[in-house]
Amino acid sequence: MLRLAAVAGALCVLVAAPAAQAQSGQDRYSIVHGCYALKSKSLGKLVAKGPGGYLASAADAGSAEPFRLQATALGKYLLYGKDRDFAAAGSSALPGSGDRVQPAADASPGAEWTVDGTQGAFTLVNTATGIKLSVNPAGELVVGGDGDAAVFSLEPAQGCADYPEADTNATGTPSTGATPYGEARGFVDAHLHMMAFEFIGGSIRCGRPWSPYGVQYAMVDCPDHGPGGVGGAAEGFLSYGNPLHPHDTVGWPTFKDWPAHDSLTHEGVYYKGLERAWRGGLRMFTNLLVDNQALCDVYPIKRNPCNEMNTIRLELRDMRDIENYIDAQEGGPGKGWFRIVRDPFQARRVINQGKLAVVLGMETSKPFDCDVYNDQPACDRKVITDWLNELTSAGVSQMELANKFDNALVGVAGDSGATGEVTSAGNKYETGNFFDYQKCKDANSDRVPATQAPDHNTDALISLYQMFAPGGALPVYGEGAQCNVRGLTDLGDFTIREMIKRHVMLDPDHMSVVGRRQSLSVTESAGYSGVLSSHSWSTDDAYPRIYRDGGFVAPYAGSSVNFVKEWKKVKAMRSSKYLFGFGYGADMNGFGGQGPPRGADQPNKVNYPFKSWDGKVTLDRAHWGQRTWDINTDGVAMYGLYPDWIEDLRKLAGDQIVKDMSMAPEAFLQTWERAYGIKAPGCRSAHEGFAAAGTELGRVRLGESPTGVLRSTNQPVSRFGRVYKWCVGDKGDRKGNIMGVFTAGERVGLVASTAPKHRWNGIGAGSPASSLRGRASSIGSGLYALKLKGGTRILYGTKSGKVTFVALATSAVAGNRAELLRELRLAGVR
């Protein structure tokens, strides 16, 4: 393990250390990153560092040991000393033993302390021993003891060492939405594998997205890569074409050879990189929980079992852990920028808070343990429903039903080039049968024959399988486009219908052409919009169908040049019925290569610093330890360079591509809303006027919440600020609009309509203003009001002798003239 002392002199960017707070504001979370001295309650002295350990002997903070409180989890901390060491309990400590706490060079459970209490009365319990920190009668800092001897205050101090951490080099405050329920803007990555350090046995990839102890413990190479990296056969084979090719194994702080855009077995999504992407505009991503049992079975080194669904459970736990870890760094539960979401309504609120909405998804070859061997499925309907219940209860909202091999649910697409033969060999190993390919009926083919040239979707995972899998004869397939004859099975059909019941979004990527077509027929027959292609593993015939039913498409990111081409192609397939927003699928950590550099000599290269898409954040070159990255020369070396990649897209294709991509969260959320039964955008009927009791207009009810309004009506044509807007009229006769205005309490306070057929007492837009005489009272400014039972008001607006709108308002809104005028202006009718 890398010792902190070894990097003490390294160039590094450090955790921002807020000024120590006054004692009156301290709690177990707010102390994070603060610089404090420990003061013993029983002795009234502060803890100083001395020979053999620590002693409560200092009279003031200037003479005490200053500790940086570095969070390892919510309420847990390392006590990081000024000499870049840790206050740690010995591993032999037993309850009541009184073993002295001593400086240690490395972070460990023995150096980790759970802090509890407040207002100058804290206790610290050691993680390794479960014993309280205390002082003995001699003033020595020990583990063991109770009462006042185990109570400390945290006194503001100076001179703390800064804890090493990767920097974002992003300054400014990420933008927020005008309201929690309004339009959501930013960028969407629909396909990311943040927890892939656990898959394929947990030893094939090096580094991890976080460590409780920080970057110098998370971003380290695999032990099995050995001296010079020659033991990293997978890395050598995938990145250099030679399993014995060396590479620099040092991560933090030098990062000489990794992360890199073409380094596939090293961590690419360290959380500070993800933070940089969020600061640069990312507002939503789907984390695909992932595993591949076939490769795990044949890969010789592993620390986790190979069952894919066990790995899914493990990665689910990891996702909760990292959310809590980021909360801890930001000062307490719920305060972090990383928020796991369960539905589109929660996701919208998170995005409009300016935070990152994290959707949970799943991509495996054997979902729900539904493998197949010699055409006999290993699961049944009960197994599937039990797994769906467990996963959806855990928040999983997006699923692929296939990855690399046929299973009991559906056939797969395979891979192009020579790796297609390897895929077929793997299918034989996994299912008892080679792929059954026949000539395709049209130009949309699966990616299998060796005669087909490899493309960017040829998966490195299959190349790895080729390295380690048992040999044997391979099948011979015909010339030209070939398609897997295995499509959607009865169990697969059942699974999709059960997903629809649970509002789970279906990602048909990796399915065979016939299986995908059959799956889309199922969703179409159910009128289900919750379909998305997340990383270009669907064929071109699928995209118009996905768009036609209100789905979402996010092509594989990869090369910025190729992505611009894909944007132009896919945009032409969109449906005018639905909002268009364009996402991307990075597939980072999933053995998907990232965008290569275009070169520093390009006339339209990215210039640093640059502004985020909304102008709120300034981004300079990403800098970690001793390494600085530049998109022009490094490509997308790690996830933190995705804002730079988007800026590169802007350089290539102009502002329009960024505008389309900035609408991705809204488009994704509307797709997800429709999966929850919210009706698609469309005009309200002109015949849906006032309810008899005068409580609603156009089915927009006073006092209703934004979600409630959606459920009773349909998706509005716009959601700007506090106003939802719908057009009115039937096809070919669209006249006027309905505007629902929400109050500060997020309830409808006013509904206005400019539709001529929306009338109260026979009076509506277009009626003569004179018709209001004797039927409504003038309240000035061309406004007339009629009070209903319960205090609700009917309002009319007039101009140039005509009624221009009719509205319904609560007594609270209508009773305050200034507020009423403000709400009417928001609605756009004054």
Secondary structure as GFF3:
##gff-version 3
##sequence-region A 1 830
A	DSSP	three_ten_helix	4	7	.	.	.	ID=ss1
A	DSSP	three_ten_helix	23	25	.	.	.	ID=ss2
A	DSSP	beta_strand	35	40	.	.	.	ID=ss3
A	DSSP	beta_strand	46	50	.	.	.	ID=ss4
A	DSSP	beta_strand	53	58	.	.	.	ID=ss5
A	DSSP	three_ten_helix	61	63	.	.	.	ID=ss6
A	DSSP	beta_strand	67	73	.	.	.	ID=ss7
A	DSSP	beta_strand	76	80	.	.	.	ID=ss8
A	DSSP	beta_strand	86	88	.	.	.	ID=ss9
A	DSSP	beta_strand	99	100	.	.	.	ID=ss10
A	DSSP	beta_strand	102	104	.	.	.	ID=ss11
A	DSSP	three_ten_helix	109	111	.	.	.	ID=ss12
A	DSSP	beta_strand	112	118	.	.	.	ID=ss13
A	DSSP	beta_strand	121	126	.	.	.	ID=ss14
A	DSSP	beta_strand	133	135	.	.	.	ID=ss15
A	DSSP	beta_strand	141	143	.	.	.	ID=ss16
A	DSSP	three_ten_helix	147	150	.	.	.	ID=ss17
A	DSSP	beta_strand	152	156	.	.	.	ID=ss18
A	DSSP	beta_strand	170	172	.	.	.	ID=ss19
A	DSSP	beta_strand	187	192	.	.	.	ID=ss20
A	DSSP	three_ten_helix	196	198	.	.	.	ID=ss21
A	DSSP	three_ten_helix	200	202	.	.	.	ID=ss22
A	DSSP	alpha_helix	215	218	.	.	.	ID=ss23
A	DSSP	three_ten_helix	223	225	.	.	.	ID=ss24
A	DSSP	three_ten_helix	227	229	.	.	.	ID=ss25
A	DSSP	alpha_helix	233	240	.	.	.	ID=ss26
A	DSSP	alpha_helix	271	279	.	.	.	ID=ss27
A	DSSP	beta_strand	282	291	.	.	.	ID=ss28
A	DSSP	alpha_helix	293	298	.	.	.	ID=ss29
A	DSSP	alpha_helix	308	330	.	.	.	ID=ss30
A	DSSP	beta_strand	338	340	.	.	.	ID=ss31
A	DSSP	alpha_helix	344	352	.	.	.	ID=ss32
A	DSSP	beta_strand	356	364	.	.	.	ID=ss33
A	DSSP	three_ten_helix	367	369	.	.	.	ID=ss34
A	DSSP	beta_strand	372	373	.	.	.	ID=ss35
A	DSSP	beta_strand	376	377	.	.	.	ID=ss36
A	DSSP	alpha_helix	381	393	.	.	.	ID=ss37
A	DSSP	beta_strand	396	400	.	.	.	ID=ss38
A	DSSP	alpha_helix	419	431	.	.	.	ID=ss39
A	DSSP	beta_strand	437	439	.	.	.	ID=ss40
A	DSSP	alpha_helix	460	468	.	.	.	ID=ss41
A	DSSP	beta_strand	482	484	.	.	.	ID=ss42
A	DSSP	alpha_helix	490	501	.	.	.	ID=ss43
A	DSSP	beta_strand	505	507	.	.	.	ID=ss44
A	DSSP	alpha_helix	513	525	.	.	.	ID=ss45
A	DSSP	beta_strand	532	533	.	.	.	ID=ss46
A	DSSP	alpha_helix	542	548	.	.	.	ID=ss47
A	DSSP	beta_strand	552	553	.	.	.	ID=ss48
A	DSSP	alpha_helix	560	571	.	.	.	ID=ss49
A	DSSP	beta_strand	610	611	.	.	.	ID=ss50
A	DSSP	beta_strand	617	619	.	.	.	ID=ss51
A	DSSP	beta_strand	623	624	.	.	.	ID=ss52
A	DSSP	beta_strand	627	628	.	.	.	ID=ss53
A	DSSP	alpha_helix	631	634	.	.	.	ID=ss54
A	DSSP	three_ten_helix	639	641	.	.	.	ID=ss55
A	DSSP	alpha_helix	642	653	.	.	.	ID=ss56
A	DSSP	alpha_helix	655	662	.	.	.	ID=ss57
A	DSSP	alpha_helix	664	675	.	.	.	ID=ss58
A	DSSP	beta_strand	696	697	.	.	.	ID=ss59
A	DSSP	beta_strand	700	701	.	.	.	ID=ss60
A	DSSP	alpha_helix	706	712	.	.	.	ID=ss61
A	DSSP	beta_strand	718	720	.	.	.	ID=ss62
A	DSSP	beta_strand	723	730	.	.	.	ID=ss63
A	DSSP	beta_strand	733	742	.	.	.	ID=ss64
A	DSSP	beta_strand	748	753	.	.	.	ID=ss65
A	DSSP	three_ten_helix	769	772	.	.	.	ID=ss66
A	DSSP	beta_strand	777	780	.	.	.	ID=ss67
A	DSSP	beta_strand	783	787	.	.	.	ID=ss68
A	DSSP	beta_strand	793	799	.	.	.	ID=ss69
A	DSSP	beta_strand	802	809	.	.	.	ID=ss70
A	DSSP	alpha_helix	811	814	.	.	.	ID=ss71
A	DSSP	alpha_helix	817	827	.	.	.	ID=ss72
###
